[in-house]
């Protein structure tokens, strides 16, 4: 097995790459996790589980690229699997009356990749939590269209097939959902700065 290729000096480290995906990934987890999962598992724990799976051997992050599209898709796939595993563990616990741990990783451990300092991470985490809280306060149809279009990256046509709506109806609903999210963000002090600094809530 050959040696790993040297890292480009301009390429961000693993911790920085994952931190750059935190906001979008938290919102995706909020979208994917149903009410029953969210009632039993904190989004922070679900997010940590995804990052642990991304870092645990033999996992390998996609090579760095501008925009990090491949990394975003890879983490989205891990998030879907993590949510499914959590739902299965909760169902097993309900049936057996006992705790059923996830098989892939230990939730109590934190990733050991170098990343932003504590203050930067804390500010970013507060903003991310505020975005997720505002998202979860939206009407179910607004959460669903935002999840499909914004976080899963589906076209209006594909989202319409999932929702049983026409593409034009999805476009209209999506605009209303973005406006409602922006309004919810304006009422959320922990995400107010993010609301002012972005052209739309889901902007990268």
C-alpha positions as CSV (number, residue, x, y, z in Angstrom):
1,X,0.0,0.0,0.0
2,X,1.6,3.3,-1.1
3,X,2.2,6.4,1.0
4,X,-0.6,9.0,1.1
5,X,-0.1,11.9,-1.3
6,X,1.2,15.1,0.3
7,X,-1.4,17.6,1.2
8,X,-1.5,20.8,-1.0
9,X,-0.5,23.8,1.2
10,X,-3.7,25.6,0.1
11,X,-5.9,22.7,0.9
12,X,-7.9,22.9,4.2
13,X,-7.2,20.3,6.9
14,X,-9.8,17.6,7.6
15,X,-11.2,19.4,10.6
16,X,-11.7,22.6,8.6
17,X,-13.4,20.7,5.8
18,X,-15.9,19.0,8.1
19,X,-16.5,22.3,10.0
20,X,-17.4,23.9,6.7
21,X,-20.2,21.4,6.2
22,X,-21.6,21.6,9.7
23,X,-24.4,24.1,9.1
24,X,-25.8,22.4,6.0
25,X,-25.4,18.9,7.6
26,X,-27.2,19.9,10.8
27,X,-30.2,21.1,8.7
28,X,-30.1,18.0,6.6
29,X,-30.2,15.9,9.8
30,X,-33.2,17.9,11.1
31,X,-34.9,17.3,7.8
32,X,-34.2,13.5,7.6
33,X,-34.9,12.7,11.3
34,X,-38.6,12.3,12.0
35,X,-40.4,13.7,15.0
36,X,-39.9,10.4,16.9
37,X,-36.1,10.4,16.4
38,X,-35.8,14.1,17.2
39,X,-37.7,13.6,20.4
40,X,-35.2,11.0,21.6
41,X,-31.9,12.1,20.0
42,X,-30.3,15.6,20.1
43,X,-29.3,17.0,16.7
44,X,-25.8,17.6,18.1
45,X,-25.5,13.9,18.8
46,X,-26.7,12.9,15.4
47,X,-24.3,15.4,13.8
48,X,-21.4,14.0,15.8
49,X,-22.3,10.5,14.7
50,X,-22.1,11.5,11.1
51,X,-18.7,13.1,11.6
52,X,-17.4,10.1,13.5
53,X,-18.5,7.8,10.6
54,X,-16.7,10.2,8.2
55,X,-13.5,9.8,10.2
56,X,-13.6,6.2,11.3
57,X,-11.4,3.7,9.4
58,X,-11.7,2.6,6.7
59,X,-13.7,5.7,5.7
60,X,-11.9,8.1,3.4
61,X,-13.1,11.6,2.6
62,X,-13.4,12.5,-1.1
63,X,-10.5,14.6,-2.3
64,X,-10.7,18.3,-1.7
65,X,-12.2,20.4,-4.5
66,X,-13.5,24.0,-4.7
67,X,-17.1,24.0,-3.5
68,X,-16.7,20.6,-1.8
69,X,-19.7,19.2,-3.7
70,X,-18.4,15.6,-3.4
71,X,-17.8,15.9,0.4
72,X,-21.3,17.3,0.8
73,X,-22.8,14.4,-1.0
74,X,-20.7,11.9,0.9
75,X,-21.7,13.4,4.3
76,X,-25.4,13.4,3.2
77,X,-25.2,9.7,2.5
78,X,-23.7,9.1,5.9
79,X,-26.4,11.2,7.5
80,X,-29.2,9.1,5.8
81,X,-27.6,5.9,7.1
82,X,-27.1,7.3,10.6
83,X,-30.7,8.4,10.8
84,X,-31.8,5.0,9.7
85,X,-29.6,3.3,12.2
86,X,-30.9,5.5,15.0
87,X,-34.5,4.8,14.1
88,X,-33.8,1.0,14.0
89,X,-32.1,1.3,17.4
90,X,-35.0,3.1,18.9
91,X,-37.5,0.6,17.5
92,X,-35.4,-2.3,18.9
93,X,-35.3,-0.6,22.3
94,X,-39.0,-0.2,22.3
95,X,-39.6,-3.8,21.4
96,X,-37.0,-5.3,23.9
97,X,-37.3,-2.6,26.6
98,X,-33.5,-2.1,26.5
99,X,-30.9,0.1,25.0
100,X,-29.7,-1.0,21.5
101,X,-26.4,0.8,20.7
102,X,-25.5,1.8,17.2
103,X,-23.1,-0.6,15.5
104,X,-20.8,1.8,13.7
105,X,-19.3,4.1,16.3
106,X,-19.4,5.3,19.9
107,X,-21.4,8.5,20.3
108,X,-19.5,9.7,23.4
109,X,-16.2,10.1,21.5
110,X,-15.4,13.3,19.6
111,X,-13.6,13.5,16.3
112,X,-9.8,14.2,16.8
113,X,-9.3,16.2,13.6
114,X,-7.7,19.7,13.8
115,X,-10.2,22.4,13.2
116,X,-11.3,25.9,14.3
117,X,-10.6,27.1,17.8
118,X,-13.1,26.8,20.6
119,X,-14.5,30.4,20.3
120,X,-15.0,30.1,16.5
121,X,-16.6,26.6,16.9
122,X,-18.9,27.9,19.6
123,X,-20.1,30.9,17.6
124,X,-20.6,28.7,14.5
125,X,-22.4,26.1,16.6
126,X,-24.8,28.6,18.1
127,X,-25.6,30.0,14.6
128,X,-26.2,26.5,13.3
129,X,-28.4,25.5,16.2
130,X,-30.4,28.7,15.6
131,X,-30.9,27.9,12.0
132,X,-32.1,24.4,12.9
133,X,-34.4,25.6,15.6
134,X,-36.0,28.1,13.1
135,X,-36.3,25.3,10.5
136,X,-38.0,23.0,12.9
137,X,-40.5,25.7,13.8
138,X,-41.8,25.9,10.2
139,X,-44.9,24.2,8.9
140,X,-44.4,20.6,7.8
141,X,-44.8,21.3,4.1
142,X,-42.3,24.1,4.3
143,X,-39.8,21.9,6.1
144,X,-40.3,19.2,3.5
145,X,-39.8,21.4,0.4
146,X,-36.8,23.0,2.0
147,X,-35.3,19.6,2.8
148,X,-35.8,18.2,-0.6
149,X,-34.7,21.3,-2.6
150,X,-32.2,22.9,-0.3
151,X,-30.6,20.1,1.6
152,X,-31.0,17.1,-0.7
153,X,-30.5,19.2,-3.8
154,X,-33.5,17.8,-5.8
155,X,-34.8,19.7,-8.8
156,X,-38.3,21.1,-8.6
157,X,-39.5,18.3,-10.9
158,X,-38.0,15.6,-8.6
159,X,-39.2,17.2,-5.5
160,X,-42.7,17.5,-7.0
161,X,-42.7,13.8,-7.7
162,X,-41.9,13.1,-4.1
163,X,-44.5,15.5,-2.8
164,X,-47.3,14.8,-5.4
165,X,-47.1,18.4,-6.7
166,X,-46.3,20.0,-10.0
167,X,-42.9,21.7,-10.5
168,X,-44.5,25.1,-10.6
169,X,-46.3,24.4,-7.3
170,X,-43.0,23.3,-5.8
171,X,-41.4,26.6,-7.0
172,X,-44.1,28.6,-5.4
173,X,-44.1,26.6,-2.1
174,X,-40.3,26.8,-2.0
175,X,-40.4,30.6,-2.2
176,X,-43.0,30.8,0.6
177,X,-40.9,28.4,2.7
178,X,-37.8,30.5,2.3
179,X,-39.7,33.6,3.3
180,X,-41.2,31.8,6.3
181,X,-37.7,30.6,7.3
182,X,-36.3,34.1,7.0
183,X,-39.0,35.4,9.2
184,X,-38.4,32.7,11.8
185,X,-34.7,33.5,11.7
186,X,-35.4,37.2,12.3
187,X,-37.2,36.2,15.5
188,X,-34.4,33.9,16.7
189,X,-31.6,35.9,18.4
190,X,-29.0,33.2,18.1
191,X,-29.3,33.2,14.3
192,X,-30.1,36.9,13.7
193,X,-26.6,37.8,12.4
194,X,-26.7,34.8,10.0
195,X,-30.1,36.0,8.8
196,X,-28.8,39.5,8.0
197,X,-25.6,38.2,6.3
198,X,-27.2,35.7,3.9
199,X,-29.3,36.4,0.9
200,X,-31.4,33.4,1.9
201,X,-31.4,31.1,4.9
202,X,-29.8,28.1,3.1
203,X,-27.1,30.1,1.3
204,X,-23.7,28.4,1.7
